[in-house]
Every structure is written in structure tokens, then in C-alpha cells.
Amino acid sequence: MTTSGSILGHPVRRKEDPGILNGTTRYFDDLAVVGLVNIAFVRSTIAHAHIESIDTSEAAAMPGVLAVYTADDLSLPDQHGFLMLPPTANRPPLARGTVRFVGDIVAAVVADTRTHAIDAVEMVVVDYDPLPAVMDPEAALVEGSPLVHEAHGSNLAIGMGTGEVDDIFGDADVVVTQRMHNQRLAGIPMENNGIVAVPGEPDGGITVWVPTQAPHGLQAPLATVLGLEPAQVRVVAPAVGGGFGPKAGDYVEFQIVAAAAMRLGRPVKWTETRSENLLSMIQGRGQVQHVELGLKRDGTITGLRVRVVGEAGAYPAIGAFLPFFTQTMSQGVYVIPKIEFNWQSAITNTTTTGAYRGAGRPEAAALLERIIDIAARELGIDPVEIRHKNFIPAADFPLTTLTGAAYDTGEYAKALDAAIAAAGYDELRADQRARRERGDTKQLGIGIASYVEITAPVGLHAEYGAVEVHEDGSVTAKVGTSAHGQGHETAFAMIVAELLGVPMDKVTLVQSDTALVPRGQGTMGSRSLQTAGSAVWRASEMVLEQAKQLAAHLLEASPDDIVLGEGGVQVAGVPTSALTWGDLVRAARDDSKRPEGMAAELAAELDFDAGQSSFPFGSHIAVVEVDTDTGRVELVRHIAVDDCGRILNPLLVAGQQHGGIAQGAAQALFEEIRYDEDGNPITGNLMDYAIPSAAELPSFEVSNTETPTPLNPLGAKGIGESGTIGSTPAVHNAVIDALSHLGIRHIDMPCTAEKVWRAIQDVHPA
Amino acid sequence: MTVNGQPQAHDVEPRVLLVQYLREESGLTGTKIGCDTSSCGACTVLLDGESVKSCTIFAAQADGAAITTIEGLANGDEMHPVQQAFHENHGLQCGFCTAGMVMAAVSLLEEVPNPTESDVRLGLEGNLCRCTGYHNIVKSVLAAAEMVRK
């Protein structure tokens, strides 16, 4: 949205950068707190076991140790992971009698230094009686499987869906089927988890600094656990080093640390190690997908049937419910006359799952885009053509899909055409043909994915925002979202600067503190700009209206004639008849100057509610080279056309696209959380869990189409997760496309050199 | 040793890592810890002008060395060209890898003043970022090289 004289639509550099670049921005682990002591956890080394005994005596006698706690010592209530789930699979913050995954917390040690705490953890002796463990979600649902929670009676966390749909493939000429594994991933924000808990304030309660995406979400649960009123719990998110979903939730560690701080009457800190992070922090994806697609011979889709088994982990939480989003988005960008989609989530002896960048929607795009490529191959139709043939036409919007998604706006063909043009699709296909004819060892693969996703999903489409002008002409904006790398200080300041005509450096954003912001749902689900940004927009409009009324009164003009001027407002066309923002605030506070009935301030607050979610979309094209001798895949180009509605700051949008593409490509090629047959994680640190470095990725070719949404004043949809959703199937499809002439039809992600090599050996033994 | 030009002397336990020393004794928390396997590079500082992961050496091993951290990189209020380039090119998001990434880039450009994109990608292989997809980091380092040349 580049309009003349407007800041909107411009690549404004970030206000956040200077403090980060000179090392003064403070993350929770950097906070200097007087009297701080440290906590470390004794975690289960066994996937499933009865605890026979815990001996803490030697640990308690170690240097610097202040306390050692087990379940009996702190008596914390069990954590109920998610309201829709039965309480029979709740998690005791400290294990009571049974451990259910490697990483379950058995005891906590508080000591004067972190080193002393970790030393003492080694001295806690736990006697385990191992039980049979189950890691595979499909095996977990088979009758007779070991039960993770005896009291729950089965390993089924939750199951939902459409039920059976009559005659789903009655109109189909062909039905293609594929079992796909959408593997479990770790979020890996570069900053690990942790908390600093300081007892005393407010009002005999506690203040906690937490690297969270949703500070307000932690307030009430912590109060309940500690027996305090919510007002006695202050939650602050300082600078947060990345989130990607896993930092949106509550962690039992927070409860234990806060309880220890209250018990000891002194500040306690937990700083998670990366190895701990790969056990404790919730993980994403983890679906086995049985997919069937019915089509006419000309490529027209007639029906889709999907059965998903998701991984909930040991103590089911929001992750158990995420296949619901996969179901919601299973129609994707296509006209599909019949959809049958049923899913179950299984409890297993593994780390609990939850939201990770995309959270249920990448799984939908992955299964649809893969099965469509398989169908295109089987029917001998180009993957671009089959998509064009089935796209929901632009004229059909708004519409509600068979799976209940209320799509706002979309122009799917436009995004794909833009990607095709940017990629030079025909030239790429010619290069591919030439390499095949020559029998090159480096074969070219071209992968396409067209997606639509849901942002500000279910219940997350409303948010608090406020704007207040001060006597010095500066402006404070407050929001209930909580940025952790997105650049909201910059983005939201642009909105205020635009509407009130103040310089961006006069605008301060207040966020991430329950003591300063009355309510908020946090930053997740690509929701912040469209919800909190819209609230700031509306609040700015309300403040401008107040200013106009006041100025009209003071300047003896009609409010309709008052316009924005240099550093304030003026009578239209009369720059000498003007008031600065400072003048206006002083006048508002002066009983003799403001009109009757007007508040003694220039300030407004509201909850902006879009009424529903928004649906960004786009098309990605990935180009890979696959070495047929070694199986090694190299991503050589990635073209992304993402449509997030109207763009506020193209610099920030491109940054989100880049990061999303890297994480999505990493799922297709590198990353997977794995367990051995006893339930031991074998990807427990950054040497074994393969997040890519700069050397494994190319520069990306990103652009946008802009199809505004009518749902908010900015016309904006979310962009945080699109890159991930589009890139994974594009890169995955590219790998298979490179090998399709050899007769390879599918390889499960991640397409590592070993897996690709084995697939080649299966069809063409060396 | 000197840290950012300031002489420092502390008695430390033999097992204290340089990164712990910098964060806890020197109070320089700009240097971050992101892993425990020397994989992520968030703790990268300059030791006698060369980049080193400060979690891979003990503080005692740095006895007598000149250490530069992110806090000591700028010349007063004037950002180092690499810092300036990261700001101009949106080479940082959450900022947690940034200190290490910037220090690694400074060292890389000392060694290879005219790098290609491939030089930069390989040169920063030991530093992980989860936000940027590296696109704008690479762009920033190439831009910094250009700024230094001018």
C-alpha cells in the first residue's frame, strides 16, 4: 500500500535493531537480579517406568544446595494440558510414582549457582522399575498396547472428523492413494526456555520474567497453582529469542520455579540447556496420513478421503487437537466436491506436542500438494495444469469450504502464475529434460505447491489495543500481542505515525507485561498485525477524532475542517491556525479549555474483533538438484509468491517469508525428531537434530501478490507461517519430481541423502 | 586478559567457560548461549581478532588474550560496518544469534575482504539462525564488505 506521503508500504528499518546490535537488549537470562539462586531438574532417563524410590540426601548435602524438591514436597496440582481433553491424562509437574517420557521431571534442585545445582542433580538417585513403552502413534492405538496413563484406559487422546461420507469416490475415474509421514519436528528457537521468578511484588505475590509468546496466558494458571489472585501475579516477557509456537504455552517448569521462589522467599532462575530443550519444549507436526484422492481422467478432483493419526506425546495438550486445523484446511485451494476426513491423536511415551510454525496447516498443505502431484504423474498431466484446473475461482469468494473454513478473499491462479513467471518454469522443464536425456548424475527437480492457510485462527481474531498522546507530543501504543522477533515496535509505530502524523521515534510500544497491558492473547497464529495492529489503527482514529473535536473548540472551527498538520492538527488550509499534540494534551487536561463532556486526555482503547479468521495464500516453486549416485539433495532455488493481503512493511514481510521458507525446506530435507525402540531420543542436541546452516540453503526469490481482506482496516492477513506452509510441499515435491522418471513415486520426509539413495536403489539397484 | 580494551583480572574455577566468564564475571550479557554442543555459534567472540566460540574454551585458556564482544564492536556511537549492514538489510529478527553472527562476520571479512555469496555461506556455517533463513544475513555481510571497500 504505497500512497503518496504515506509511510505505509515502505521498507522502514527496525526500531528494535540498535539495542540488539550493541548487545544491550536484555533477554531473561541477562537480567541482573539481586539474591538470585538457580534451579536445575532431575529428569527421567527412561521412557516409561514406575519410580521405586528417590534418594535426595546426597544431593541435599552438596555445596551450595538450598533445597531439593520432589512431588511430595511442593504438592503442585496436576496440569490439565487442554480443556477439550479428559483430565485422566494430566501431568503432575513433578512425577508422582510414574515417569512417562525421557525428560519427565522427577526432582528439582535449588542451589546458589547454576553449576552447583547441576552438580547436585547428578547426585539424586532414582530407582526405576521400567514399564513397556510405546512411541509409534498407530501402535499406541492398537488394542493391547502398553497404556501411557492406566487411569485413562486407552492411548486415545481425542478423535474427531466428518465420519464416513457416502460414495466418496463414486464419480472418480481413478483413485490415487498414499500413506505419508509428516514427521515430528522441534521448534528450536535460538533462545532456550527459562524463567526468573521474584517473590514479593505485586502485593505479596510474584513477578516472573519468561521468554513467552503469551504473557497474559500464564498469569491465571500460575495464580491458581500458587494459591494467589491473578492480580498478584505479574508476567513479563523481556526480549524473547524466537518462539515459533513452542513458547506460546505454559510449562510445568514455570510452576515449579515459581513455587520454589515463593517457598524460599528469594528469586529463582531456570535456564534451560539445549539438551533439556529437546526433551522438554513441546514439539510439532507428527502425523501419519492415509490419503486418497479421486479424480476424473482429465484431472478434475471428485473427492478426498483422509485418515490421520497424530502424535500427542505423553501428556496431551494443544498438539492433540491440531489435526483439527489439518481437517479445516484439507480442502486447500481447490474445488473438492466431497471430503471425508477423520483423525485421532494418540498418547505415546514421548515429548508432548503442540504448536510449531503452521500448527496443523502445513500438514494439510503437505498431504494435498503431495497427493495432487502423485495424481498428476499418474494421469500424465503437468502439475501446473492440474492445479489450475481445480483452483477455486476468484469469483467464488467469499465462501465456506466443506470443512467449515470461511475463506475471505483469494486469487489462487494469480499467485501461481506469478511464481511460474518468476521461476522461468518452461526453461526449468527443458533443463530437466536435457539432464534426463543425458543421464546426468545431477537430476533436476521442480516442485510446486499452492496453499491457503488460516491466520488469527479459532478465537484468536480479537485483540486489545490502546493509544495515548502525552504532553511532550510523544505517543504510547499498548497491545495484547507479544513480539519475539517480528518487529512490532516498528510495525505498530508506523500505524500511529501514519494516522497521527507524528515521527516514528516519538512512538513507544508497550507490550508483554501483565502489569502494563490489561489483557491480551499474545503473538501466535500469524495474528498480531491484523488484530493488535488493527486495534492500534482504530484507537489512533479515535484519538484523532478527539483531537479534532478539541481543536475545533479551541480554534473556533468546524471539526470537519480540522486536519493533520505539522506535529499536530490545524484548520485546513490555514497552517497558522494550528495546535501541536502537546498543546492539545495540555488543553484536554485543563478544565477551562476542553469542551463539556470530553475526557481530560487524548487516549483510546478497544478490543478489535475481526469476527473471523483470515486466509492468506500463495504458490511456491522449489528447484532441487538430486545426485543419483549419493542421494544428496541440494535446494538450488526457491521461488515464493505469498499473498498476505495489503503489506504494511515489505521488509518485515520478506523477513517472515525467508525464515518460513528455511524452516519449511528443513522439514522436507533435514529435520526429524527420532526415538529408539526403548523411547530414548536420538536427536537430543544440535549435533544430532539437523537444523540447516547458511551453507545448506540458497538465497530465496520472494515476492507478493496483494489481495486485501475486508476484515480489518489494514486489509492485512498474517504472514508468519505462510513461508513454512508453502515451502515444505514445494521442496518435497521437487525431490520426487527429480526422480519420477526412475519410477519413484514417493519418499517420506525428510528427504535425507540416505533415504533418497535407498529409494533409488529400490528401483534401480546399483 | 583484556575485554573490549579493558584489562580484567579474576580468579576463576578451572571449569569456567569463557562465555560464562564474560556473562557472569564481566557482566557482558550481549554474548549468548544457545546450545551445549558448540553447534550454534551464539557465543562467538573475537579472541586476538579471530572469531572463537566462547563455549569451546575455558576462561583460563584466554589468559593474556584480547577479547572483543558485541558490546565492544562499535566505535562509540558509530556502529561497525557489519552492525550497520545488519540494520540496513534486516539481517536480524529475534536477535538471539545476532551477536555471534556479527562477530563471526567481522572475522570472516578480515580473512576474506571480497567474499562471494558462497564464501559467506560457508564462512558462517558454524552460526545458526532460526528466524531469517540466512537470506538477509548473507545480504548484510556482502553489503558490509562493500561498505568497508568504499
Interface residues (C-beta under 8 A of the other chain):
Chain A: P11 R13 R14 E16 D17 P18 I20 L21 N22 G23 T24 T25 R26 Y27 D29 D30 A32 T115 I188 P189 M190 E191 N192 A239 V240 G241 G242 G243 F244 T273 R274 S275 H484 G485 Q486 G487 L651 L652 A654 G655 H658 G659 G660 I661 A662 Q663 N685 L686 M687 I691 S693 A694 A695 L697 S699 F700 G723
Chain B: R15 R23 G27 L28 T29 G30 T31 K32 I33 G34 C35 D36 T37 S39 C40 A42 T69 I70 E71 L73 A74 M79 Q83 F86 H87 E88 H90 L92 Q93 C94 G95 F96 C97 T98 A99 V102 E117 V120 R121 L122 L124 E125 G126 N127 L128 C129 R130 C131 T132 G133 Y134 H135 N136 I137 V138 K139
